[in-house]
Amino acid sequence: MKAFVLMIIGVCFPFATFAKEKSSDLQFDSLPYAFNALEPHIDAKTMEIHYTRHHRGYYDNLLNAMQDSSLKTKTLPQIFSQVSKLAPAIRNNAGGHYNHTLFWKVMSPKGGGAPEGMLAEKINATFGSFDKFKEEFKAAALSRFGSGWAWLCVGDDGSLFISSTPNQDNPLMDVSEKRGTPILGLDVWEHAYYLKYQNQRGSYIDAFWNVVNWPEVNARFISLVGNKKPPVKK
Ligand SMILES: [Fe+2]
């Protein structure tokens, strides 16, 4: 019935919303630094293959999977919120595209150190200290069996939490055990580290801290919670 109604609308209003361009998060952004920029922590060959083959593959497959679909007018978070009802090709490739787009941006050749400002305060309040946070994050990344991601997320109530998802899932998906918006993500698929670190996932996680772009992560945190004032006590 729904398909029939959509068909009628399409015939009567051929230039209506169906003619919209794809949503703005369906772009394949340039890598914000050179392939070798994260050396020695992440090697140039891994970066090149990861970005040009793996990420590009998810992106191209996503566009193919969404061809002639009204999903093209939705944002990725909108798609994730109903992903359990969609084809596996959408779930895997939309996740792959979103996750990698975030991953490149939360790393920088000038990265490392510790977060500052609001995010630093929130991390200390939530996990006890930055070192405790790193320990918990590493444990989540290490214990992900097979392929997946470790995340630092902001919940709907502005809380911070660490989680891990399998494959190309992420915490925005309705299939995710813990739901929230990721502000930091670490790819723990073997394609992200095997050339340099082989089976030493722990060494790769330790090296990751040297390239984390904390100003970017802090900006993402503030954009989600910055305007939320604590409730006024009466
Ligand atoms: Fe990856």
Residues whose N, C-alpha, C, O or C-beta is under 5 A from the ligand:
A	BS01	LIG	H54 D187 W189 A192
